[in-house]
Amino acid sequence: MENIVISVIVPVYKVEKYLHNCIKSVLNQSHSNLELILVNDGSPDGSRQICDEFAAKDRRIKVIHKENGGLSSARNAGLEVATGEYISFLDSDDFWHEDYLKIMLNLCLEHHADIAQCALTRGSASVFPADRHKEKTHTFDNHSIFLQGAANIIVCAKLYRNHVIGDLRMPEGLINEDDFTTWKFYFKADKIAVTSRPLYYYTINDSSIMATQGKKPNLNFIEAYKERIEFFQDTMHKDLEDCSRAHLCKSMLLSSINSNLTEDQKFTVQQTFTANWNKVKASPYVPLNLKVLFSMYSVTPDITRSLVKKLYKA
């Protein structure tokens, strides 16, 4: 286990406030056989200098300086130089538990899994909080991970065997790029091991892409779902096609409570929901609780939105 090299890819852009903590959380991992690939995506602040200073002190660090191309472009650049048997992604305003790599790698080895996945904790701390929850571990194949609702579509908080990623790359120039990518990694995996233990700290950063998108709705993830649905149609995986449509319906319902939607976006949300709900009403692959929720929304949308909004805020 100690001989296994893990490549860690960290895209860097305007994060000088958080970068020291992020990098240190990687360098201080209990599994120390790693290469840390810092991809400076044309950052205009002091991030470039921070990357170079750390690289001068630790031979495990590779630094790539490139023109700004966005998150996917930076991740793709890191993948081009990664040499590890396993690969993990970490956003530069986030950080890891000190045993993140050790635990994730052990999950892969113990369960013969191609992907290990952990839970996340969120906040604005700089030290990983103590976890007092009882850990549970489950394994899934490339169908049950979707059907049992265990898929977490973000690229981070996972450890991948490098063959799962292979020559797959993330679409550049898009928001919600994870929606276009992570499901493909899942589907290429024979087995996925999932722990309930939070090992990834997601920093609530008001200037992050996710934060700004919360204020300015972007529905391009619909195209990611359409791509995914079409793929499962073409490959005749009816269970995954219906599951994907159900998840899209759920995303549309959640999107509908966003008060910043334009009138055109409201129309798109409603039309997308209706088109997909009509195709999965009788599907045996959609859980009963979702069928009840979607039926309510199709009949009494305003009441359902109010209920969902209350649940979402709770």
SULGI-V655589 format. One line per field, one symbol per residue. phi: phi as a letter, one per 20 degrees, with the letter a starting at -180 (. if undefined). psi: psi as a letter, one per 40 degrees, with the letter a starting at -180 (. if undefined). burial: 1 if it has 9 or more other C-alpha atoms within 8 Angstrom, else 0. A space follows every 50 residues. Layout:
# SULGI-V655589
phi = ???
psi = ???
burial = ???
This chain:
# SULGI-V655589
phi = .feeededdcfcblcgfdfgfffffefeffeeebcddedfemfeeefgff gfffffdcffeddddbffcngfgfffffffdfcffcccdcffddbdffdg ffffffffffdleecdccedccrcedcfffddeffcccdcefdfgefeme fdffffmbcdffffflefcefencemfffedffffgffeebcdcdeffcd deefdfdfffffffecgcdfffffffffffffffeldgffffffffffgf ffffffeffefffffgffffffgffeffecgdffedggfffffffgffec ffffffffffffef
psi = ddehhhhhhhhhhffddedddddddddeidhegihhhhghffheaedddd dddddeeheehhhhhiiheiddddddddddeheidihihhieeiiiided ddddddddddefidhihiiiiiafiehhiiheihhhhiiiaedddddefe hheidifihhiddddbehiihieiifdddedddddddeidihhhiehheh hhhhheeidddddddghhfeedddddddddddddefgddddddddddddd dddddeeheehiddddddddddddddddeedeheehiddddddddddddg dddddddddddde.
burial = 00011111111111110111111011001010111111111110011101 11011000001111100011111111110001011111111111111111 11011111000011111111100000000000000000111111111000 00001011111101100001110000111111101110111111111111 11100000001110001001100110111101100010011111110111 01110110001000110011011101101100000100011011011000 10011101100000
